Amino acid sequence: MTLRNPNLRLLWLAYGLLVIASVATLAWRGDFSFGRNPWDNLLRTVSDFSHPSFLDAWFGNERLEFKADDGRVLRVENRREGERQYLAGIAGATWTTFVIGTLGSALAALLALPLGFAAARNAQLPVWVAAPARAVLNVSRSIHTLVFGLVYVGIVGLGPMAGILAIASHSLGTYGKLYAEAIEGADAALFESGLALGFKPWQVIAHPMRRGFYPQFASAHLYLWEFNVRDSTVLGLIGAGGLGLLVSEAVSLFQWDRLATLLVVLVALVVTMDAVSAVVRNRILRAPGVGQVA
């Protein structure tokens, strides 16, 4: 498909008009603005972030004095020791964030298997089975993780369990959608040969072709697992614990140096998971027998 395709040009035109309408709406409301002194604010923000607090664990002032307006010393702090204690707290919060994303993803992946199977159109299950499955997946994807988190905090209280349930409730829809698409994209010839042998559509998917879906299912799970670990950081803002709680504290106290440290940790966590999942996906796809029909 090229830009000479009239349908594609029409889609690009419609999208361009939508962008123009969006900008015009903001401008008409007076919201299309970057505020006062954006460049000065940008430079000040960059300066604040240029010295992450973790550097103070080695280079910080060992006798940092806090003085009153009249010059009296109110207290003395060992910046290095304080920052090392903070880094230990970050390690625990990072593990909590990882646990929330991991358990939430595992729960969603398991619950989505029957729903994705039922939602696949080539399974040809009765409408009273397929329609509710698709509805559950659509509703699950439509509600943001943060909204689920607020609901579960009200039900189970503050803590990681609310985050786990929120991740699972939202990811359920995405997992199910990807599962259904993998099933619907199965080799048509193999599907038809199973039907010719007397299997019903759902039996062909559930038995003779099931191994062919393993790579797609595994790849989808690894991708969403990585995404959910990152997403679980936001849940800390509403009391689910983990790195998000520390981010909320740093922002509320205007501790931009510590926020910079937390962002470094978050980026390192995501990059590490991305590298590991890429290796695992590559090995899964190259594994002997994977993708073959049983």
RAGI-V380468 format. One record per residue. N is the residue number from 1. PSI is psi as a letter, one per 40 degrees, with the letter a starting at -180 (NA if undefined). OMEGA is omega in radians with two decimals (999 if undefined). NEAR is the number of other ideal C-beta (glycine too) atoms within 12 Angstrom. Layout:
BEGIN
N_PSI_OMEGA_NEAR + N_PSI_OMEGA_NEAR
END
This chain:
BEGIN
1_h_-3.12_10 + 2_i_3.13_9 + 3_e_3.08_12 + 4_e_3.10_9 + 5_h_-3.08_11 + 6_d_3.13_12 + 7_d_3.13_13 + 8_d_3.10_14 + 9_d_3.10_15 + 10_d_3.11_13 + 11_d_3.12_15 + 12_d_3.11_18 + 13_d_3.13_15 + 14_d_3.13_14 + 15_d_3.11_14 + 16_d_3.09_14 + 17_d_3.11_14 + 18_d_3.10_14 + 19_d_3.13_14 + 20_d_3.13_14 + 21_d_3.13_14 + 22_d_3.12_16 + 23_d_-3.14_15 + 24_d_3.13_14 + 25_d_3.12_14 + 26_d_-3.14_15 + 27_d_-3.13_13 + 28_d_3.13_11 + 29_e_-3.11_11 + 30_e_-3.11_8 + 31_e_-3.13_13 + 32_g_-3.06_13 + 33_i_3.10_11 + 34_e_3.08_12 + 35_a_-3.13_11 + 36_h_3.08_8 + 37_f_-3.09_12 + 38_d_-3.11_12 + 39_d_3.09_12 + 40_d_3.12_13 + 41_d_3.13_14 + 42_d_-3.13_14 + 43_d_3.12_13 + 44_d_3.12_15 + 45_d_3.11_18 + 46_d_3.11_14 + 47_d_3.14_14 + 48_d_-3.10_21 + 49_e_-3.04_22 + 50_e_-3.14_14 + 51_g_3.11_22 + 52_i_-3.02_30 + 53_d_-3.09_36 + 54_d_3.10_30 + 55_d_-3.13_21 + 56_e_3.09_28 + 57_d_3.12_25 + 58_d_-3.01_16 + 59_e_-3.08_14 + 60_i_3.13_25 + 61_h_-3.13_19 + 62_e_3.08_18 + 63_g_-3.12_15 + 64_h_-3.07_19 + 65_h_3.04_16 + 66_h_-3.02_15 + 67_i_3.04_12 + 68_i_-3.12_10 + 69_d_-3.13_7 + 70_e_3.09_7 + 71_e_3.14_9 + 72_h_3.10_10 + 73_h_-3.13_13 + 74_d_3.09_13 + 75_i_3.13_13 + 76_h_-3.07_15 + 77_h_3.00_19 + 78_h_-3.04_18 + 79_d_-3.12_26 + 80_d_-3.12_22 + 81_d_3.13_20 + 82_d_-3.12_25 + 83_d_3.09_30 + 84_d_3.07_21 + 85_d_3.12_19 + 86_d_3.11_29 + 87_d_3.07_28 + 88_d_3.07_16 + 89_d_3.10_27 + 90_d_3.14_35 + 91_d_3.11_22 + 92_d_3.14_21 + 93_d_3.11_35 + 94_d_3.10_36 + 95_d_3.10_22 + 96_d_3.10_32 + 97_d_3.12_42 + 98_d_3.14_34 + 99_d_3.14_28 + 100_d_-3.14_44 + 101_d_-3.10_44 + 102_d_-3.10_31 + 103_d_3.09_28 + 104_d_3.12_43 + 105_d_-3.12_41 + 106_d_3.13_26 + 107_d_3.14_29 + 108_d_-3.12_42 + 109_d_-3.14_32 + 110_d_-3.11_21 + 111_d_-3.08_29 + 112_e_-3.10_38 + 113_d_3.14_31 + 114_d_-3.13_26 + 115_d_3.10_38 + 116_d_3.09_40 + 117_d_-3.12_37 + 118_d_-3.09_33 + 119_e_-3.13_40 + 120_h_-3.04_37 + 121_d_-3.13_24 + 122_e_3.01_29 + 123_d_3.07_32 + 124_f_3.05_23 + 125_i_3.14_28 + 126_i_-3.07_14 + 127_d_-3.14_15 + 128_e_3.03_11 + 129_d_-3.05_20 + 130_d_-3.07_27 + 131_d_3.09_17 + 132_d_3.13_19 + 133_d_3.11_33 + 134_d_3.14_27 + 135_d_3.13_20 + 136_d_-3.14_28 + 137_d_3.14_37 + 138_d_3.13_20 + 139_d_-3.13_20 + 140_d_3.14_32 + 141_d_-3.05_28 + 142_d_-3.07_18 + 143_h_-3.08_23 + 144_i_3.13_21 + 145_d_-3.11_44 + 146_d_3.11_27 + 147_d_3.06_20 + 148_d_-3.14_37 + 149_d_3.12_41 + 150_d_3.13_25 + 151_d_-3.09_20 + 152_d_3.04_32 + 153_d_3.09_27 + 154_d_-3.10_16 + 155_d_-3.05_16 + 156_e_3.13_20 + 157_i_-3.14_16 + 158_i_3.08_23 + 159_i_-3.07_25 + 160_d_-3.09_35 + 161_d_3.09_26 + 162_d_3.11_34 + 163_d_3.13_49 + 164_d_-3.13_38 + 165_d_3.12_33 + 166_d_3.10_46 + 167_d_-3.11_49 + 168_d_-3.07_39 + 169_d_3.14_39 + 170_d_-3.08_42 + 171_d_3.11_47 + 172_d_-3.12_41 + 173_d_-3.13_34 + 174_d_3.08_37 + 175_d_-3.11_46 + 176_d_3.13_42 + 177_d_3.14_31 + 178_d_3.08_35 + 179_d_-3.11_42 + 180_d_3.14_38 + 181_d_3.09_23 + 182_d_3.13_33 + 183_d_-3.12_36 + 184_d_3.13_25 + 185_e_-3.13_21 + 186_i_-3.12_33 + 187_h_-3.09_22 + 188_d_-3.11_15 + 189_d_3.12_14 + 190_d_3.11_26 + 191_d_-3.13_30 + 192_d_3.12_17 + 193_d_3.07_17 + 194_d_3.09_28 + 195_d_-3.13_21 + 196_d_3.12_12 + 197_e_3.07_15 + 198_e_3.09_11 + 199_i_2.97_21 + 200_i_-3.08_19 + 201_d_-3.11_29 + 202_d_3.10_28 + 203_d_3.09_20 + 204_d_-3.12_34 + 205_d_-3.02_39 + 206_d_-3.04_25 + 207_c_-3.04_19 + 208_d_-3.02_28 + 209_e_-2.95_38 + 210_d_-3.10_26 + 211_d_3.14_23 + 212_e_-3.12_28 + 213_e_-3.06_38 + 214_d_-3.12_24 + 215_d_-3.13_26 + 216_d_3.14_30 + 217_d_-3.12_32 + 218_d_3.13_28 + 219_d_3.11_28 + 220_d_-3.12_34 + 221_d_-3.13_35 + 222_d_-3.14_33 + 223_d_-3.11_26 + 224_d_3.08_39 + 225_d_3.10_37 + 226_d_-3.14_30 + 227_d_-3.08_29 + 228_d_3.06_42 + 229_d_3.09_42 + 230_d_-3.11_34 + 231_d_-3.12_38 + 232_e_3.07_51 + 233_d_-3.13_39 + 234_d_-3.10_34 + 235_d_3.08_48 + 236_d_3.14_39 + 237_d_-3.12_30 + 238_e_3.02_31 + 239_e_3.13_26 + 240_e_3.12_43 + 241_a_3.12_36 + 242_a_-3.08_46 + 243_d_-3.12_45 + 244_d_3.11_40 + 245_d_3.11_33 + 246_d_3.08_34 + 247_d_3.12_34 + 248_d_3.13_25 + 249_d_-3.12_22 + 250_d_3.14_31 + 251_d_-3.10_20 + 252_d_-3.14_14 + 253_e_3.14_14 + 254_f_3.11_13 + 255_g_-3.03_25 + 256_d_3.11_24 + 257_d_3.10_28 + 258_d_3.05_36 + 259_d_3.10_30 + 260_d_3.10_27 + 261_d_-3.14_33 + 262_d_3.12_38 + 263_d_3.07_26 + 264_d_3.13_24 + 265_d_-3.13_36 + 266_d_3.12_32 + 267_d_3.13_19 + 268_d_3.13_21 + 269_d_-3.12_31 + 270_d_3.14_28 + 271_d_3.12_17 + 272_d_3.13_19 + 273_d_3.12_31 + 274_d_3.13_21 + 275_d_-3.13_16 + 276_d_-3.12_18 + 277_d_3.11_27 + 278_d_3.11_18 + 279_d_-3.12_15 + 280_d_3.12_22 + 281_d_-3.14_27 + 282_d_3.13_17 + 283_d_3.12_17 + 284_d_-3.11_24 + 285_d_-3.13_19 + 286_e_-3.09_13 + 287_h_-3.14_16 + 288_h_3.08_10 + 289_e_-3.13_14 + 290_h_-3.14_22 + 291_e_3.10_25 + 292_i_3.14_17 + 293_h_-3.13_22 + 294_NA_999_18
END
